[in-house]
Amino acid sequence: MTWASATRRPSTRTPGAGEGRRPVDHGAWFLVLPALIPILVLSVGPLLYGITLAFTDAQSGRTAPTRWIGALNFQDLLHDTLFWDSFRIGLL
């Protein structure tokens, strides 16, 4: 004999919880660290240094002390025709 209507109880489990989830292994960071250190030193470090240099009056090849000038370099860049010509060529 078959039942015509089966009653189902609503699930009390929340989606994503239960047997399917694995515990987080924090020891895996020790395996990633040897690969992460060269990335930080060789790419992120120079990038941050270059960004800070953009806000100073540093000149290439000079060892004179630099001063913080803020956004003055970027203001000068907006009025420089050579920059805009080079920017246009780069886009093309």
C-alpha positions as CSV (number, residue, x, y, z in Angstrom):
1,M,0.0,0.0,0.0
2,T,1.3,3.5,-0.9
3,W,0.6,6.7,0.9
4,A,-1.1,9.4,-1.2
5,S,0.3,12.3,0.7
6,A,3.5,12.2,2.7
7,T,4.0,14.7,5.4
8,R,7.4,16.2,5.6
9,R,8.8,18.0,8.6
10,P,10.5,21.3,7.9
11,S,14.2,21.2,8.2
12,T,15.7,22.9,11.2
13,R,19.2,23.0,9.7
14,T,20.6,26.2,8.4
15,P,21.9,26.1,4.8
16,G,25.7,25.6,4.7
17,A,25.9,24.2,8.2
18,G,26.5,20.6,9.0
19,E,28.6,17.7,7.8
20,G,29.6,19.4,4.5
21,R,31.8,22.1,6.1
22,R,35.4,21.4,6.9
23,P,37.2,23.0,9.9
24,V,39.6,25.8,9.0
25,D,43.2,24.8,9.2
26,H,45.2,27.8,10.4
27,G,48.4,25.9,9.9
28,A,48.1,26.2,6.2
29,W,49.3,29.8,6.4
30,F,52.7,28.5,7.3
31,L,52.8,26.7,4.0
32,V,51.8,29.8,2.0
33,L,54.2,32.2,3.9
34,P,57.4,31.2,2.0
35,A,55.7,32.1,-1.3
36,L,54.0,35.2,0.1
37,I,57.2,36.9,1.5
38,P,59.0,37.3,-1.9
39,I,55.8,38.8,-3.4
40,L,55.5,41.3,-0.6
41,V,59.2,42.2,-0.7
42,L,59.7,42.3,-4.5
43,S,56.4,43.8,-5.7
44,V,54.2,45.3,-3.0
45,G,57.2,47.1,-1.2
46,P,58.5,48.9,-4.3
47,L,54.9,49.8,-5.3
48,L,54.3,51.5,-2.0
49,Y,57.7,53.2,-2.1
50,G,56.9,54.6,-5.6
51,I,53.5,55.9,-4.4
52,T,55.2,57.7,-1.6
53,L,57.8,59.2,-3.9
54,A,55.0,60.6,-6.1
55,F,54.2,62.9,-3.2
56,T,57.7,64.2,-2.7
57,D,60.1,66.4,-4.7
58,A,62.5,63.6,-5.3
59,Q,64.5,63.7,-8.6
60,S,66.0,60.7,-10.4
61,G,69.7,60.2,-9.7
62,R,70.0,62.7,-6.9
63,T,70.8,61.9,-3.4
64,A,69.6,65.2,-1.9
65,P,67.0,65.0,0.8
66,T,63.4,65.1,-0.4
67,R,60.5,67.2,0.9
68,W,56.8,66.2,1.1
69,I,54.9,68.3,-1.4
70,G,51.6,66.5,-1.4
71,A,49.6,66.6,-4.6
72,L,51.6,69.4,-6.3
73,N,53.2,66.9,-8.7
74,F,49.7,65.8,-9.8
75,Q,48.6,69.4,-10.2
76,D,51.6,70.1,-12.4
77,L,50.9,67.0,-14.4
78,L,47.3,68.2,-15.3
79,H,48.8,71.3,-17.0
80,D,51.6,69.6,-18.8
81,T,51.0,69.2,-22.6
82,L,53.8,66.6,-23.0
83,F,52.0,64.4,-20.5
84,W,48.7,64.6,-22.3
85,D,50.4,64.0,-25.7
86,S,52.1,60.9,-24.3
87,F,48.9,59.8,-22.6
88,R,47.0,60.1,-25.9
89,I,49.6,58.1,-27.7
90,G,49.5,55.4,-25.0
91,L,45.8,55.1,-25.4
92,L,46.1,54.6,-29.2
